[in-house]
Structure formats: C-alpha cells, structure tokens
Amino acid sequence: KNTNEKEIYGDKFSVAIAAKKTNRGIEVSKSEMFRVNNSNDWTNLWNDFKEKGNISEISSEKTKSGPKDEMLGSAICQKTTILPNETCQFVFSLAWDIPYARFGSGEKTPKRYTRYFGRNGLNASKIATHSLNAYLRWEKMIDGWQRPILNDLRLPRFYRYTLFNELYFLSAGGSLWLENSKFCSKSESETEALSSKDNLNFWEYCSEDDECGGDSNIIGQFLYLEGLEYLMYNTYDVHFYASFALIHLFPSLELSLQLDISRAVCEEDGKERKMLSCGASRQRKVCGGGPHDLWSPPGK
C-alpha cells in the first residue's frame, strides 16, 4: 500500500531468542508472548522474575488476538543455584531473519545467508539454534586467529588492538552480502529444499567460498557504504582503506568486488547529472570510464 507517498512492503521476517543449558542444574523458563504496553503483562512478568527467579507464560487470547500494531514481547530466563566459589555460565542467543534487502527502486534481493537458511523469513529460530551449537567453535577459531597477533610484542600495543577493533566497519558500515543472480532466480520452495540440505554441511560449503576466486555464482556480491554520511556502495577511490582487511580475511569477497568494478568500466549510463563543482550537466557514466561507486541504497 502507499502511505505518505512511501511504499510499504510486506516482506516477512522473524526474530528469535534462545538459551542453551550448559549444565544439568540450570532451569529454563520463558514467556513466548506478552503485551509490552500492558501494565498487567509486564508487571506479572517482572514479579515472577523478582520473587522466583524465573518467568511464566503470560500469553492469552487477548494477547494473540490484539491489534496488528500492538507491540508484543518475548522473554527467556535461566536459573540455577551455585555454592560459594562456584561459577556457572548462561548462554543466550539473539537472531533475526530478514531475508531480503530492499532498495529505493523497490527492487528486492535475497541476502547471501539465505542460501543456507531459506528465504521465507521464518528461520530466526533455525539461525539461533545454529549459533548455540556453533559458538564454541567460533570462539576457538577467533582466538586462534587473533592470539598470535595480540601476543606479538614486536608490534605496539595500540596497533595490535586497532587491527581488530577497526574491523567493525566491514559489518556495521551499511554492509550487504547479497545472493547472486543464479540463486535469486530460484523459487522459495527450491531455496527451502537447498537450505535443508546445505545446512547439514555448512562448514564444507564455507570452505568452497575460499577457493572460488571471486566467482559471484558462489560468493555472491558484497557491498558496503563509503560512510554513513556518504550513501554510495563500494566507493572505489577510498576502497583501499578496507581492501587490506578484505584481501587478508575474506579474499574471495575482495576479488568479487574487484570483478564488479571491472565489469562496471564497460557499462554506460546516459542520464545527465549536474556537477557540484561548476553546475554544468554531464553524462553520468561513459563506457570505458572507471566507476566512482556501485550505486546507492536510494537507487538499486
């Protein structure tokens, strides 16, 4: 529908919270649904937690049949008793499944992870479960990657920590890792069947990514913004800031990005654009010219 001249799309998505028992003495309780703006619901939830250390189901027919715009919440709790000098670890997972990226043109493209988890938008619980089963392996791999550098006393302390801390922009810089056109053309039922199969061999398929040489049919397309103030994807004249990290950590993504740039050299866009420097109009992109970027979120 059209509201205030902005298109609103009905793409399905899901969010999940989950917990994993790390020992037998842990009790897990949950409330699958409560009304956030209803004082009775959240008061009962908080009182249970305060008095008993767990939570109870609050969902009712009123909660399930409330207005569509009513804010609903879920909660999960772990409880245990420990003796003096004992420790206990609680493990939780928060996951969300938003399978499509939408652009200003209205075009939608599935994200790369949907190859393993499907595109129906209802797989947050599957992702949360996967993270709970895999997190120890992830932690071990991250430690094995970082430890040699953090322990290298030849490097200044600030430099060792900066090498890792400044990687945040690869994931938090408006980044998108999209599926390639071959998989985009598959129906939702086909991707569900693929995800059921592929998820069993997730690590083996990840190793295939490392050897693909930037082939977008395998690795997909990686996009990140020049900055949160400059909404352009893969701006090439400043890409060298991130290229060092990508080529060392995710070489197939870096090669894929370079192939995208090289293909764009031969593309042409005849639309006229006004130059900020002089006010004159020029053709947006000529064939044979190096691209400044690969479009932007308001476009496609």
C-alpha positions, 0 to 999 in steps of 0.5 A: 500500500502507499502511505505518505507517498512511501511504499510499504512492503510486506516482506516477512521476517522473524526474530528469535531468542534462545538459551542453551543449558550448559549444565544439568542444574540450570532451569529454563523458563520463558514467556513466548508472548506478552503485551509490552504496553500492558501494565498487567503483562509486564508487571506479572512478568517482572514479579515472577522474575523478582520473587522466583527467579524465573518467568511464566507464560503470560500469553492469552487470547487477548494477547494473540488476538490484539491489534496488528500494531500492538507491540508484543514481547518475548522473554527467556530466563535461566536459573540455577543455584551455585555454592560459594566459589562456584561459577556457572555460565548462561548462554543466550542467543539473539537472531533475526531473519530478514531475508531480503534487502530492499532498495529505493527502486523497490527492487528486492534481493535475497541476502547471501545467508539465505542460501543456507537458511531459506528465504521465507523469513521464518528461520530466526529460530533455525539461525539461533539454534545454529549459533548455540551449537556453533559458538564454541567453535567460533570462539576457538577459531577467533582466538586462534586467529587473533592470539598470535597477533595480540601476543606479538610484542614486536608490534605496539600495543595500540596497533595490535588492538586497532587491527581488530577493533577497526574491523567493525566497519566491514559489518556495521558500515551499511554492509550487504552480502547479497545472493547472486543472480543464479540463486535469486532466480530460484523459487522459495520452495527450491531455496527451502529444499537447498537450505535443508540440505546445505545446512547439514554441511555448512562448514564444507560449503564455507570452505568452497567460498575460499577457493572460488576466486571471486566467482559471484555464482558462489560468493555472491556480491558484497557491498558496503557504504563509503560512510554513513554520511556518504550513501554510495556502495563500494566507493572505489577511490577510498576502497583501499582503506578496507581492501587490506582487511578484505584481501587478508580475511575474506579474499574471495569477497575482495576479488568479487568486488574487484570483478564488479568494478571491472565489469562496471568500466564497460557499462554506460549510463546516459542520464545527465547529472549536474556537477557540484563543482561548476553546475554544468550537466554531464553524462553520468557514466561513459563506457570505458570510464572507471566507476566512482561507486556501485550505486546507492541504497536510494537507487538499486 
